[in-house]
């Protein structure tokens, strides 16, 4: 299994509209992507949000990358600051 993640500082005044847009525009594409397993969005104190997507393989994640990059650019434009982004193999316990 493979995972991709993005850590952001969300703008509180646009958080709800951003989540609504994600539910309408991004998450359906994610659910339909080949090799997609699960997605978790963790809202931490202080406005930080961690999104983690799990994939069958690195190749599946790479195939979805153009769609993910377009969504990330949209979040950047809304002022939700990107703190970190990464990916790697997952060890299940």
PyMOL commands that set and color helices and strands:
alter all, ss='L'
color gray80, all
select helices_A, chain A and resi 12-32+45-47+58-77
alter helices_A, ss='H'
color red, helices_A
select strands_A, chain A and resi 2-9+36-43+48-55+81-89
alter strands_A, ss='S'
color yellow, strands_A
deselect
rebuild
show_as cartoon
